Amino acid sequence: MPPFDPRSQRGFSLVELLIALVVLAILAAVVLPRIGDLTAGSRESALSGDLQRVRTALELYKVRHDGLAPDERIVAQLTGLTNRDGDVLSAPEGPDTVLVPDESRVRGPTGGGRTIRNASQDGRSPLRRSTAVGPFLKTRFPVNPVNELASVRVVDTLPEAADGTTGWIYVRTSGRFRANVPGLSSAGRPYLDL
């Protein structure tokens, strides 16, 4: 076996390395914008799904509350238990305890057999109706995937343009629920009109 001679091993020249780097840079310039478009598209799809989910929850709320729409307590009214008048029932001892007057169990398909206590025992004013309904959103209130805000701005009339200060806009008088994102979607529609 001949002796090892390090000079006989040939490596890459500087020109070959530079050409490889230029090719990689061109590939990155082509691929990265497409990844950004996919990310924006997935956020818009998530936004559309969240809007549909909240709008469905609003309709279910209205049905279970005899046409009454949520008020400025929309987040608590959709994610918690309410009575038929829209009052949010509190849970002083944990998520499985709600206050209802003069009952020992919450009955009905949405009650889930939760343990309850008499509201008058806590020194609170009795609620007008004791049948608990909800929650209409089974998870926490969604975060707007485009601007990453979860707060809801409650207004009486829909603004002409979104300001982006909150994740969502709820029009109390009409029951409309919109995304509070300025600008246009990838389809060219204002986010406020989705």
C-alpha positions as CSV (number, residue, x, y, z in Angstrom):
1,M,0.0,0.0,0.0
2,P,1.5,3.4,-1.0
3,P,2.1,5.9,1.7
4,F,-0.7,8.6,2.3
5,D,0.2,11.9,0.7
6,P,-2.2,14.8,1.7
7,R,-1.3,16.8,-1.4
8,S,-2.8,14.0,-3.6
9,Q,-6.3,14.6,-2.1
10,R,-8.1,17.2,-4.1
11,G,-10.9,19.3,-2.4
12,F,-13.4,21.8,-3.7
13,S,-12.0,25.0,-5.1
14,L,-13.2,28.4,-4.0
15,V,-15.0,28.9,-7.3
16,E,-16.9,25.6,-6.9
17,L,-18.0,26.6,-3.3
18,L,-19.2,30.0,-4.5
19,I,-21.2,28.4,-7.3
20,A,-22.9,26.0,-4.8
21,L,-23.7,28.9,-2.5
22,V,-25.3,31.0,-5.3
23,V,-27.4,28.0,-6.4
24,L,-28.6,27.5,-2.8
25,A,-29.4,31.3,-2.5
26,I,-31.5,31.2,-5.7
27,L,-33.4,28.1,-4.4
28,A,-34.1,29.9,-1.1
29,A,-35.3,33.0,-2.9
30,V,-37.8,30.9,-4.8
31,V,-39.1,28.7,-2.0
32,L,-39.3,31.1,1.0
33,P,-42.0,33.5,-0.4
34,R,-44.2,30.4,-1.2
35,I,-43.9,29.3,2.4
36,G,-44.9,32.8,3.5
37,D,-48.0,32.6,1.2
38,L,-48.9,29.2,2.7
39,T,-48.6,30.6,6.2
40,A,-50.9,33.6,5.4
41,G,-53.4,31.2,3.7
42,S,-53.5,28.9,6.7
43,R,-54.1,31.9,9.0
44,E,-57.0,33.1,6.8
45,S,-58.5,29.5,6.8
46,A,-58.2,29.4,10.6
47,L,-59.9,32.9,10.8
48,S,-62.7,31.7,8.6
49,G,-63.2,28.6,10.7
50,D,-63.1,30.6,14.0
51,L,-65.7,33.1,12.6
52,Q,-68.0,30.3,11.6
53,R,-67.6,28.6,15.0
54,V,-68.4,31.8,16.9
55,R,-71.3,32.7,14.6
56,T,-72.8,29.2,15.1
57,A,-72.4,29.6,18.9
58,L,-74.2,33.0,18.7
59,E,-77.1,31.4,16.8
60,L,-77.3,28.6,19.4
61,Y,-77.2,31.1,22.2
62,K,-80.1,33.0,20.6
63,V,-82.1,29.8,20.2
64,R,-81.6,28.7,23.8
65,H,-82.3,32.3,25.1
66,D,-85.6,32.9,23.2
67,G,-84.1,35.2,20.6
68,L,-82.1,37.2,23.1
69,A,-78.6,38.0,21.7
70,P,-75.5,38.2,23.9
71,D,-74.6,41.6,25.3
72,E,-71.2,43.2,26.3
73,R,-70.5,40.0,28.3
74,I,-70.3,38.0,25.1
75,V,-67.2,36.0,25.9
76,A,-68.5,34.9,29.3
77,Q,-72.0,34.2,27.9
78,L,-70.6,32.0,25.1
79,T,-67.9,30.1,27.1
80,G,-69.7,29.7,30.4
81,L,-73.1,28.7,31.8
82,T,-75.9,31.2,31.7
83,N,-79.5,31.2,32.8
84,R,-82.3,31.8,30.2
85,D,-82.1,35.5,30.8
86,G,-78.4,35.7,29.8
87,D,-77.1,36.1,33.3
88,V,-73.7,34.4,33.7
89,L,-73.7,31.9,36.4
90,S,-70.6,32.1,38.5
91,A,-68.4,29.1,39.7
92,P,-67.0,30.1,43.1
93,E,-65.6,26.7,44.0
94,G,-64.2,25.6,40.6
95,P,-65.3,25.0,37.0
96,D,-67.8,22.3,38.0
97,T,-69.8,24.4,40.4
98,V,-72.4,26.9,39.4
99,L,-74.8,29.0,41.4
100,V,-78.5,28.4,40.9
101,P,-81.3,29.2,43.3
102,D,-83.3,26.5,45.0
103,E,-82.1,23.5,43.0
104,S,-79.8,20.6,43.8
105,R,-78.7,19.6,40.2
106,V,-78.6,21.3,36.9
107,R,-80.9,19.4,34.6
108,G,-81.0,19.0,30.8
109,P,-78.6,18.0,28.1
110,T,-76.2,20.9,28.7
111,G,-76.1,20.7,32.5
112,G,-73.9,17.6,32.6
113,G,-74.9,16.9,36.2
114,R,-72.8,19.7,37.6
115,T,-72.9,20.2,41.3
116,I,-74.7,23.5,42.2
117,R,-75.3,25.6,45.3
118,N,-78.2,27.8,46.3
119,A,-77.4,31.4,45.3
120,S,-79.2,32.8,48.4
121,Q,-76.7,30.9,50.7
122,D,-73.9,33.0,49.3
123,G,-75.7,36.3,50.0
124,R,-76.2,37.0,46.3
125,S,-79.4,38.1,44.7
126,P,-81.4,35.2,43.3
127,L,-81.3,34.7,39.6
128,R,-84.5,35.1,37.6
129,R,-84.4,31.7,36.0
130,S,-82.4,28.8,37.1
131,T,-82.1,26.5,34.1
132,A,-78.4,26.6,33.1
133,V,-77.5,26.5,29.4
134,G,-74.2,26.5,27.7
135,P,-71.4,26.6,27.2
136,F,-71.8,27.4,23.5
137,L,-68.1,27.4,22.8
138,K,-66.6,24.2,24.2
139,T,-63.1,25.7,24.4
140,R,-61.9,29.1,25.4
141,F,-62.8,32.1,23.2
142,P,-60.7,31.9,20.0
143,V,-57.7,34.1,19.4
144,N,-57.9,35.9,16.0
145,P,-55.2,34.0,14.0
146,V,-54.3,37.0,11.8
147,N,-53.6,39.6,14.5
148,E,-53.3,37.2,17.4
149,L,-55.7,39.1,19.7
150,A,-58.6,37.5,21.6
151,S,-60.4,40.5,22.9
152,V,-63.8,41.5,21.6
153,R,-64.8,45.1,20.9
154,V,-68.6,45.5,21.5
155,V,-70.2,48.2,19.4
156,D,-73.7,49.3,18.5
157,T,-73.0,49.9,14.8
158,L,-70.4,48.2,12.6
159,P,-67.5,50.6,12.0
160,E,-66.6,51.5,8.4
161,A,-63.0,50.1,8.8
162,A,-61.3,47.8,11.2
163,D,-58.7,49.3,13.5
164,G,-56.9,46.2,14.7
165,T,-57.0,47.1,18.4
166,T,-58.9,44.0,19.3
167,G,-59.2,40.6,17.7
168,W,-62.9,40.7,17.1
169,I,-65.9,43.1,16.7
170,Y,-69.3,42.2,18.0
171,V,-72.3,44.4,16.9
172,R,-74.7,44.2,19.8
173,T,-77.7,45.5,18.0
174,S,-77.6,43.2,15.0
175,G,-75.7,40.3,16.5
176,R,-73.0,40.5,13.8
177,F,-69.6,39.1,14.6
178,R,-66.5,40.2,12.5
179,A,-62.8,40.0,12.5
180,N,-61.1,43.3,13.6
181,V,-58.2,43.2,11.1
182,P,-57.4,46.1,8.8
183,G,-56.5,45.4,5.2
184,L,-57.4,42.8,2.6
185,S,-57.4,39.1,2.6
186,S,-55.5,37.1,-0.1
187,A,-58.8,37.0,-2.0
188,G,-58.9,40.8,-2.0
189,R,-61.8,41.2,0.4
190,P,-61.6,43.3,3.5
191,Y,-61.2,41.2,6.6
192,L,-64.0,43.1,8.2
193,D,-66.4,41.7,5.5
194,L,-65.4,38.0,5.9
